[in-house]
Amino acid sequence: MGDMPDGVIHTEVKADLFKSMGHPARILVLEMLASGPVTVSSLRDGTGLEASNLSQHLGILRRQRLIVPSRKDGRLFYELTSPEVREVLDAARGLLGAILDGGLRQNGGSGAAPATAPAPSLTSAAQAAG
């Protein structure tokens, strides 16, 4: 990244962060951890993922420093690294709600409702986000 301007570097780092959060299974894991530490077995049950698949997703979130593991009484727990992770989830939920409700201004601030319904994947993500 030697010749890139600082703004581009920061943009790429942000993009990597959003990519790491941009999978439904990882969003679900983060949502589950928003209320406190959760055992790996509870994460597996709550996500319905196979252990190996869950492990891959947890690894991605760990590498981005969004979650941290800990052990208590021989059980492995995960928890969010900071309250800011929860704030990002809350902000995304609020933004998604505004988009789905047509509350965001369209076409340069006309305030008109969207001409088309949200994409099915956006609707599904909203339902999953709760």
C-alpha positions in Angstrom: 0.0 0.0 0.0 3.1 2.2 -0.2 2.0 4.6 -2.9 -1.7 4.9 -1.9 -3.1 8.1 -0.3 -4.1 7.7 3.3 -7.8 8.1 2.4 -7.6 5.2 0.1 -5.9 3.0 2.7 -8.5 3.9 5.3 -11.3 3.2 2.8 -9.8 -0.3 2.1 -9.6 -1.0 5.8 -13.2 0.0 6.3 -14.2 -2.1 3.3 -12.5 -5.1 4.9 -14.3 -4.5 8.1 -17.7 -4.3 6.4 -16.8 -7.5 4.3 -16.1 -9.4 7.5 -19.5 -8.3 8.9 -21.2 -8.8 5.6 -22.3 -12.5 5.9 -25.6 -13.5 7.4 -24.0 -16.1 9.7 -21.5 -13.6 11.0 -24.2 -10.9 11.6 -26.2 -13.5 13.5 -23.2 -14.4 15.6 -22.5 -10.7 16.4 -26.2 -10.2 17.2 -26.1 -13.2 19.6 -23.0 -11.8 21.3 -24.5 -8.3 21.6 -26.1 -9.2 25.0 -22.9 -10.7 26.4 -20.6 -13.8 26.2 -22.0 -16.9 24.6 -20.7 -20.4 24.5 -19.6 -22.0 21.3 -22.2 -24.7 21.7 -24.9 -22.0 22.0 -23.6 -20.2 18.9 -23.7 -23.5 17.0 -27.3 -24.2 18.2 -28.4 -20.6 17.5 -26.9 -20.4 14.0 -27.5 -24.0 12.9 -24.0 -24.1 11.5 -21.8 -27.2 11.5 -18.9 -26.8 14.0 -16.3 -26.4 11.2 -18.3 -23.8 9.3 -18.9 -21.8 12.6 -15.2 -22.0 13.4 -14.4 -20.4 10.0 -16.8 -17.5 10.6 -15.5 -17.0 14.2 -12.0 -16.9 12.8 -12.9 -14.1 10.4 -14.5 -12.1 13.2 -11.5 -12.7 15.5 -9.0 -11.6 12.8 -11.0 -8.3 12.5 -10.8 -8.0 16.3 -14.6 -7.9 16.5 -14.8 -10.8 19.0 -12.5 -12.4 21.5 -12.6 -15.9 23.0 -12.4 -16.8 26.7 -12.6 -19.9 28.8 -14.6 -20.4 32.0 -15.2 -23.7 33.7 -13.7 -25.5 30.7 -16.2 -24.0 28.3 -15.2 -21.8 25.4 -17.1 -18.5 25.2 -17.0 -15.6 22.7 -17.8 -12.0 23.3 -17.7 -8.7 21.5 -14.4 -6.8 21.9 -16.1 -3.4 22.4 -19.4 -1.7 22.7 -18.8 0.0 19.3 -19.5 -3.4 17.6 -23.0 -3.3 19.2 -23.4 0.3 18.1 -22.6 -0.6 14.5 -25.2 -3.4 14.6 -27.8 -1.0 16.1 -26.9 1.7 13.5 -27.3 -0.9 10.7 -30.7 -2.0 12.1 -31.8 1.6 12.2 -30.7 2.3 8.7 -32.3 -0.8 7.4 -35.5 0.1 9.1 -35.5 3.5 7.5 -34.8 2.0 4.1 -37.5 -0.5 4.4 -40.0 2.1 5.7 -39.2 4.4 2.8 -38.0 7.0 5.3 -34.8 7.9 3.5 -34.9 10.6 0.9 -34.8 9.6 -2.7 -33.6 11.5 -5.8 -31.8 14.3 -4.1 -34.0 14.8 -1.1 -37.5 14.7 -2.7 -38.7 12.5 0.2 -40.6 10.3 -2.3 -41.0 6.7 -1.4 -38.9 4.2 -3.4 -40.4 3.3 -6.8 -39.7 -0.4 -6.3 -39.9 -2.8 -3.4 -36.6 -3.6 -1.6 -34.6 -6.6 -3.0 -35.6 -9.9 -1.5 -32.2 -10.3 0.1 -32.5 -6.9 1.8 -35.9 -7.9 3.2 -34.6 -11.2 4.4 -31.7 -9.5 6.1 -34.0 -7.1 7.8 -36.1 -10.0 9.2 -33.0 -11.8 10.4 -31.7 -8.6 12.0 -34.9 -8.4 14.1 
